[in-house]
Amino acid sequence: MCGIVGYIGKQEAYPIIIKGLQRLEYRGYDSAGVAILDGDLKMFKKKGKVSDLEASVKGLNTSGNVGIGHTRWATHGPPNDVNAHPHYSHNQRLAIIHNGIIENYSTLKSALENLGHTFISDTDTEVLVHVIEEFQKRDGLKLEEAVRKALKRVIGAYAIVVVDKEDPNKLVAARKASPLVIGLGKDEFFIASDATPIIEYTNRVIYLQDEEIAIIHHNSLEIINIENEVQDPEIHELEMKLEALEKGGYDSFMLKEIYQQPDTIADGMRGRINVEEGWIKLGGINEFQERIKKAKRLIIVACGTSWHAGLIGEYLVEDLARLPVEVEYASEFRYRNPVINEDDVVIALSQSGETADTLAALELAKDKGALIYGIVNVVGSSIARLTHAGSYIHAGPEIGVASTKAFTGQLTLLTLLAMRIAQLRDSVDKEFLGKLMKELVNIPDKIRQVLELNEKVRYIASEIQDSPNAIYLGRGYNFPVALEGALKLKEISYIHAEGYPAAEMKHGPIALIDEKMPVVVLANNTNNYDKVVSNIQEVKARKGIVIAIVNEGDTEIKKIADYTIEIPATMDELAPFLSVIPLQLLSYHIAIMRGCNVDQPRNLAKSVTVE
Ligand code: F6R
């Protein structure tokens, strides 16, 4: 949430920062700002997109070799020019950018007000920079010392970068529970909230750890911790490619990412499954195989789309491995005093690896002695570093705010994991498992066939684009897909949509159905087919508009549904891989037809690093 960029070196800082902010815009996009040091401290801020900031700065002097920039997702105070970062200290000597939340900001603010400080914004960030200023003034401290002392007073999460007009060849950065990456160039350093703005300049990076402070000059970097002990950071080599951050000819990142799924699923399976030899290897679990085999229970924690993938994981693991599974919203789990035992395995599902609630849920489970395992996309992210073991989904950067390829990547890993646990526990018929493995390997090709139905999906989208509501129904493995389809529609088209287990419809939602209500029914799984047909009949009896996802060659549903999308048949355990694709496309087309920005839907941010 919120994007941070900093630069110090020999190049002009402003263009590097603007480009970096554009790359990070998926993290937050309600306002943006830049501060440049060049003898003086110049500040430019604007409500809106980075392009609005650029337009407002046109013709002004932006030169300087040291600078910081920020793209905001509002927490404290509405999006406007004043609340945009960077923020000045009271004496206008310091400027700060901040990602996270300072929880005790109002106490700190009152104390500062008693000392004569006044504030112009509604943000917690402005309070923090005033605290730094106060230490600097009172004790005559160097910037890094003042930052360190101030951070000791702070409760909450932060990734910050601070500049000082009186100490102009230096950046001071720090983090706690909010990521910060430092890129190492030749006589220059790049700082960012994730590696995407850095990759075009260098692939050598340091991930700042919690409560570490970096003191950065153009030719030196020192890292200390909050107790002022010098740290010895590890340098990582990034494998990400620059092309992965471009749209590659598509109109949006979301569409590109939908179309990438056959490849990203194959990447997630690469080297992990061999159908002929019958093996599944997940490097991450090797060391813990015995513990996983003997686990009494598996708990999956996640948020949003990842939580939907988790529900499918529950069905898979219980079905194949006969191991009890609970799926928890991370935000509930962390605050509800759950029972966690040492023989539990807690799995976190997260695209970003930075979701604050998921991270906190894992910390809780780790403290209670459970084995914690991460299924994560972003390499080197906080969740990936916290877990005992884990598997990356290898989907590449997901830039569209609405998750698509990460969802199917998570399903890939969950399917492999469920099959592997089933092997370890000898809980499933070998012949059946062999068939499932073979079918999983075929999934990328079947998704390619589903993607060919794009024009048909676009046509259906044009028919229902003006509906204010929609209902999604599914049973068994397709119930979580109904939830996911509804979420995709809500978040990018702003149409109110609800997903339900198809049989639940009778217990309330059926009251909503009339001739204006589109009802998307997932009917490509075979188990429960007849029951789904009955549910469709019930909807039709109330004149609802039925859009059914069915297997190729289906005749029964075709007779009663208003629209059908015929997709290749697969085994029920894998049905979500195929049924989710038309739902992603449907919401994409509806959103485009309604003039919505699919990559940057209102009020959302890609990486939810605040709770
Ligand atoms: C929806 C979406 C969100 C995320 C959720 C968790 O399209 O993207 O619901 O799934 O914020 O994020 P991660 O997976 O990064 O933990």
Residues whose N, C-alpha, C, O or C-beta is under 5 A from the ligand:
A	BS01	F6R	C303 G304 T305 S306 L349 S350 Q351 S352 G353 T355 V401 A402 S403 K606 V608
